[in-house]
Amino acid sequence: MMNPADYPHLRVLQLDAEACPLHVASKWTQWSKQHPEQGLVVLNSYGPTEAAVMTDIGIMQAEWTERVSIGRTIPNMKTYILNDRHELILEGAIGSIWVAGPGVSPSGYWNQPDLTSQKFVPNPFVSVHPDAPI
């Protein structure tokens, strides 16, 4: 893994992963906290493959010790936490992340119609374009 001390001129580090490992986030955020003179900002951006690049982004905090936040949803995208029945869940409950918006592939997986029909479902939370995938 990269060593923060080897990059003294680095000002912004954006970590992109479907799930950023806590040990990676901690290494960089702790370095940033211990060396404020460097002015390093550590960002975490979340984005599944199905949603071109990213859907959420946020500044990481050194105080995070249990999990890494995916941040806030970027403009023009929507992020939902749903249960197994594709229903919205209460804050703090365990669920799955579902995303919607123009970054989501409109046609699903290339030449994989069965997988596409399983993973790309109509978005039940919009009325303007009810066929838009989630």
C-alpha positions as CSV (number, residue, x, y, z in Angstrom):
1,M,0.0,0.0,0.0
2,M,1.2,3.5,-0.7
3,N,2.9,5.4,2.1
4,P,1.5,8.9,2.8
5,A,5.0,10.1,3.8
6,D,6.1,9.5,0.2
7,Y,3.7,12.1,-1.1
8,P,4.4,15.4,0.7
9,H,3.0,17.6,-2.0
10,L,-0.3,15.6,-2.3
11,R,-3.3,17.9,-1.4
12,V,-6.3,15.8,-2.5
13,L,-6.6,12.0,-2.4
14,Q,-9.7,10.5,-3.8
15,L,-10.3,6.9,-3.0
16,D,-12.7,5.2,-5.4
17,A,-14.1,1.8,-4.5
18,E,-17.4,0.1,-4.2
19,A,-16.5,-0.3,-0.5
20,C,-13.4,1.5,0.7
21,P,-11.6,-0.7,3.3
22,L,-11.4,0.9,6.7
23,H,-7.7,0.3,7.1
24,V,-7.0,2.2,3.9
25,A,-9.2,5.1,4.9
26,S,-7.6,5.2,8.4
27,K,-4.1,5.2,7.2
28,W,-4.6,8.3,5.0
29,T,-7.0,10.2,7.4
30,Q,-4.7,9.6,10.4
31,W,-1.8,10.9,8.4
32,S,-3.8,14.0,7.3
33,K,-4.8,14.7,11.0
34,Q,-1.2,14.3,12.2
35,H,0.2,16.5,9.5
36,P,-2.2,19.4,9.0
37,E,0.5,21.5,7.5
38,Q,0.3,19.3,4.4
39,G,-3.3,20.3,3.9
40,L,-4.3,16.9,2.6
41,V,-8.0,16.2,2.0
42,V,-9.0,12.6,1.7
43,L,-12.2,11.9,-0.2
44,N,-14.1,8.7,-0.6
45,S,-16.2,8.2,-3.7
46,Y,-18.6,5.4,-4.1
47,G,-19.9,4.1,-7.3
48,P,-20.9,0.6,-8.5
49,T,-19.8,-0.5,-11.9
50,E,-23.3,-0.2,-13.2
51,A,-23.3,3.6,-12.5
52,A,-20.5,5.2,-14.5
53,V,-17.8,6.2,-12.1
54,M,-19.5,7.5,-9.0
55,T,-22.8,8.3,-7.3
56,D,-21.7,9.6,-3.9
57,I,-18.6,11.4,-2.5
58,G,-17.5,12.8,0.9
59,I,-14.6,13.9,2.9
60,M,-13.2,11.2,5.1
61,Q,-12.8,11.7,8.8
62,A,-10.0,10.3,11.0
63,E,-12.5,9.6,13.7
64,W,-14.2,6.9,11.7
65,T,-13.3,3.6,13.4
66,E,-16.0,1.2,12.4
67,R,-17.0,2.0,8.8
68,V,-16.4,4.4,6.0
69,S,-19.2,6.6,4.9
70,I,-19.9,6.8,1.1
71,G,-20.6,10.5,1.5
72,R,-23.5,12.4,-0.1
73,T,-25.1,11.7,-3.4
74,I,-23.8,13.8,-6.3
75,P,-26.2,16.0,-8.3
76,N,-28.6,14.3,-10.8
77,M,-28.2,10.9,-9.0
78,K,-30.3,9.3,-6.3
79,T,-29.1,6.8,-3.7
80,Y,-31.6,4.5,-1.9
81,I,-31.1,2.0,0.9
82,L,-33.6,-0.8,0.4
83,N,-34.6,-4.1,2.0
84,D,-35.0,-7.4,0.1
85,R,-38.4,-6.3,-1.1
86,H,-37.1,-3.1,-2.7
87,E,-38.7,-1.0,0.0
88,L,-37.1,2.0,1.7
89,I,-35.8,1.3,5.2
90,L,-35.4,3.3,8.3
91,E,-32.2,5.1,9.1
92,G,-29.7,2.8,10.8
93,A,-31.3,-0.4,9.5
94,I,-29.3,-2.8,7.3
95,G,-30.1,-2.8,3.6
96,S,-28.6,-2.7,0.2
97,I,-27.5,0.4,-1.8
98,W,-29.5,1.1,-5.0
99,V,-28.7,4.0,-7.3
100,A,-30.7,5.8,-9.9
101,G,-30.1,8.6,-12.4
102,P,-28.5,9.4,-15.7
103,G,-25.2,7.6,-14.7
104,V,-26.9,4.2,-14.5
105,S,-26.6,2.2,-17.6
106,P,-29.9,2.5,-19.5
107,S,-29.5,-0.9,-21.2
108,G,-27.9,-2.9,-18.4
109,Y,-25.1,-5.5,-18.9
110,W,-23.8,-6.1,-22.4
111,N,-25.2,-9.3,-23.9
112,Q,-26.5,-10.5,-20.5
113,P,-30.2,-10.1,-20.5
114,D,-30.9,-12.5,-17.6
115,L,-28.5,-10.7,-15.3
116,T,-29.8,-7.3,-16.5
117,S,-33.4,-8.2,-15.6
118,Q,-32.3,-9.3,-12.1
119,K,-30.2,-6.2,-11.3
120,F,-31.7,-3.4,-13.3
121,V,-35.3,-2.9,-12.1
122,P,-37.8,0.0,-12.7
123,N,-37.4,2.8,-10.2
124,P,-40.5,2.7,-8.1
125,F,-39.7,6.1,-6.5
126,V,-40.1,8.3,-9.6
127,S,-43.2,9.3,-11.5
128,V,-41.6,11.3,-14.3
129,H,-39.8,8.4,-16.0
130,P,-41.2,5.3,-14.3
131,D,-39.2,3.0,-16.6
132,A,-35.9,4.5,-15.6
133,P,-33.7,1.7,-14.0
134,I,-32.6,1.7,-10.5
